[in-house]
Amino acid sequence: MGTTSGAVWGRAEQQDFRSRVRGTLLGAAVGDALGGPADPLSLEEIRAAYGPEGLLDLAFGQGRRGSVTHHTQLTLFTVDGLIRAQVRRDTGAWHPPTDLHRAYLRWAATQRDWGPDERRKDDGWLAREEWLYARREPSRGLLTGFGDETMGTLEKPKNPGESGPEAVARSAPFGLLVGWEPQLVAQLAVECAAQSHGHPIAYLSAGAYAVIVHALARGESLDGAVQRALGLLSARPGHQPVSDALQHALGAVRQGIPSPTRVEELAGDGTADGLLAASVYCALVGEDVRHGLCLAVNQSGPSAAAGALTGGLLGALHGETALPPGWLAELEGRPTILELADDFAMEMTQGPALHGPAGSSPGWLARYPR
């Protein structure tokens, strides 16, 4: 796999990378959309509402089928922040956590404002997408984390008691930085998670998830990707609950036919480490993407987060063509997600041609202002 320099990417590599970027972002979004209607329901309530087999297809939520939650909104702003960090690199101002924080503040504005503010020229194109100005039940931790201009850091994290899965569920894009070393990917995901979820379980789960996606995007197996994450986690203080959860997921694969009971046992009380373990398990045992996603969302915990995490893994592993086309056809915001995915792939493979010493594209800098 090539590096971020852009010079060493062959055409086949670029096409494979773009398919995995699209797969990761669309997979996470479609898993989020599948799980969204089941989010507040227990497994018994899901079966009562959707039949004895549970939820097996997109259902109505937010007035339509295929609507996404705040997990997808924040994932898209993560991608936007990463592209803008790369664009700003030319200026010598290189601090990606700050660029990501600015992106998350732009998301926070979508939760407060009626629609895009045309006066804010430096917001870029994503913040002008009207459909993103919908409040999709974001958690208190997200609203307080990005409720003011202060950026949480590892030294002074926001919401130090917050161990929920929301920060993990926005962290797949960090794994798509395939030219970066895995430990740098983990570090960036961890630092950005601490901006809203300051408990070690939450931010270390985000780092582990990003490293798993990173290995998958570079063509490794899921099992190998989890081993890589375990190796990187072992050096970090407070890693034990997250490492134990991942080991538990790997062990569960050998324990008979996959069942909702097994998924619920791994997910535990819905904290980030449990959801990470459940999603790794569902991605490992799913016969295909549809089966893995249905397994992930049919449980009493946070179904949308489980679907988003599982979808991101399966999309990174198999690329976009493995995703269920009928679900993609109804997915809210699909044109935006595709456009952003292709912009990310282009920036990561051909950035110097868009804003380098040889000249820059004014259109690109209008979309992703420095």
C-alpha positions, 0 to 999 in steps of 0.5 A: 500500500502506498504512502501519503506522498502520492508518488507511489500509488499505481492505478490499481492501488488507487482503485482498491483504496477508493473501494475500501474508503467507500466501503468503510464509510457506506458500511458504517452508515448502512449499519447505523441506519439498520440499527437506528430504529432498534436503538432504544429497544431490548431484544424482546421488544425488537422481536415483538416489533419486527418478528421472531427473527428480529430486525432483518431489513431497514426499518422506519426511523426519523420518518423514513427508511434508511435514516442515519444517526449522529454516528454517521454525521460525526463520521462524515465530519471526521473525514472532512477534518482529516482532509482539511488537516492534509490541506493545511499541512502545506501551510506548515500548520500541522496539528490534526487534533485541532483540525478535527476539533474544528470539524466537530464544532462544525457538527455541533453547529448543525445540532443548534442551527436551522440550516447552513450559515452562508456568511461562514465562508471557511466552513467548507462544503460539508457544513452546507449540506442541508440534510445534516442539520437534523438532530439525531439524538446525540448523547449528552457527552457529545453535546457537552464535549463540543458545547464550547470552544475548549478542546479536550486533550489526553491531559485534560479530557472532556467528560472523564467519566464518559465510557460510551461507544459514540467516540469509537463510532466516529473513528473509522476514518482514522484507519483510512490513513493507510500511509501512516504508521499504525501507532500514529493512527492510534494516537490521533484516534485516541486524542480525538476521542478524548475531545468528548469521551475522556474515560480510558475505555472510550478513547482506547477503544477508539484507538483500537478500532482505528488500528483494526480498520487501518490494517483491513484497509491495507489488506490484512485479515480481520484476525491479524488486524485485531492482533495488531491492535492488541499489540499496540494497546498493551503499551498503554495505561488502562488498556486491560478492559479493552484488551480483555474485551477483544480477546473475549471476542476472538475466543467467542468465535470458537464457541458454537453457532453465533447467537444474539445471546453471545452478542449481548454477552460481549456488548455487556452494559453498552460501554465502548469496549463491549461494543467494540468486542461485539462488532469484531465478533459479528464481523468475524462470524458473519456469513456475509455483510448482511448477516454480520450487520443483522447479528450486530443490531439484534441485541438490547444494547446500542444497536446503531453503534454496533451496526456502525462499527460492524459495517465499518469493519466489513466495508474496510475488509471487503470494499463497497461492492460487498455491501447490500445494494438494496440497503445502499439504494435507500441510505440517507445521504448516500450522494454526500457520503460517496462524494466525501469518500472519493474526495478523501481518496483523492486527497490521500493519493493525489494531494500534492496535485491539488495543493502542492508546489506545482500549483493548486486547485482553487475549487478544492481549496474552496471545498476544504478551506485552509 
